[in-house]
Every structure is written in structure tokens, then in C-alpha cells.
Amino acid sequence: MKFDDKVPIYIQIKNYLYHQILTGTLQPGDKLPSVRQLALDVTANVNTVQRALTEMLSEDIIESQRGKGNFVTTDVDNIKQLRNKLVNEQLTLVYQELHALNLSNDEILSEMKSYMESRDEQHE
């Protein structure tokens, strides 16, 4: 995994796991790799991986089963809330950046629509 120096590594690990959950690579109820294996997979310190997992446990995105490991929550409402939270964060960033360029809400909508249409044409 390639890390961005501007963002704490444990947050990047959480985002990596969030992405796997939201794209379906990790399904509700799936077992996560062990902390050591995950540290090897993402090339990070075990303590950093444990910090990411601890936060995910407190967010109820993963569940710990004593002696068995960590699992993706089976509570699909929690996963939906995570998706909504992450989408909202990204939209907030885009919105702030475009407003900083002095675009009105109507202009932002128009630009976004044009962008989406051009992306659709590229994929046809």
C-alpha cells in the first residue's frame, strides 16, 4: 500500500478497509486478516494497524470475536451509515473547493452534470 505523508497511516488503513467493505470485497460477516497479516499486507507497523482496527471496532464497522479474530459487522445499517458518511465527506471537500473558485451552486451542479456526462461517454 502506498501511503500519503499528509494523512496519518492508521486513517489510511481504515479507509483501505472501508473501501474493501463498501465495494463488497469484504462482505458482512467476513473475517479480516490477522493484525500481523494485515500489517504485512499494507506494509505498516502492527501497532498502527491495531489502532485502525480499534477505531473501527468503536465505530461498530467491525466486530471482535474472542479467540477468532475480527469480522465485518453484519449490521447492514452500520455499513450504510459508513457509506453515507464517506460520501458526505467527499462531497463536502468538492463543494468547498469549487466554492473557493467562486462557483455558485448552480454552476457547481452544471459542471458536475457536464463532468458526469463526459465520463459516461468515455466509458461507452
Residue, then its C-alpha position, 0 to 999 in steps of 0.5 A: m500500500k502506498f501511503d500519503d505523508k499528509v494523512p496519518i497511516y492508521i486513517q489510511i488503513k481504515n479507509y483501505l478497509y472501508h473501501q474493501i467493505l463498501t465495494g463488497t470485497l469484504q462482505p458482512g460477516d467476513k473475517l479480516p486478516s490477522v493484525r500481523q497479516l494485515a500489517l504485512d499486507v499494507t506494509a505498516n507497523v502492527n501497532t498502527v494497524q491495531r489502532a485502525l482496527t480499534e477505531m473501527l471496532s468503536e465505530d461498530i464497522i467491525e466486530s471482535q470475536r474472542g479467540k477468532g479474530n475480527f469480522v465485518t459487522t453484519d449490521v447492514d445499517n452500520i455499513k450504510q451509515l459508513r457509506n453515507k458518511l464517506v460520501n458526505e465527506q467527499l462531497t463536502l471537500v468538492y463543494q468547498e473547493l469549487h466554492a473557493l473558485n467562486l462557483s455558485n451552486d448552480e454552476i457547481l451542479s452544471e459542471m458536475k452534470s457536464y463532468m458526469e456526462s463526459r465520463d459516461e461517454q468515455h466509458e461507452 
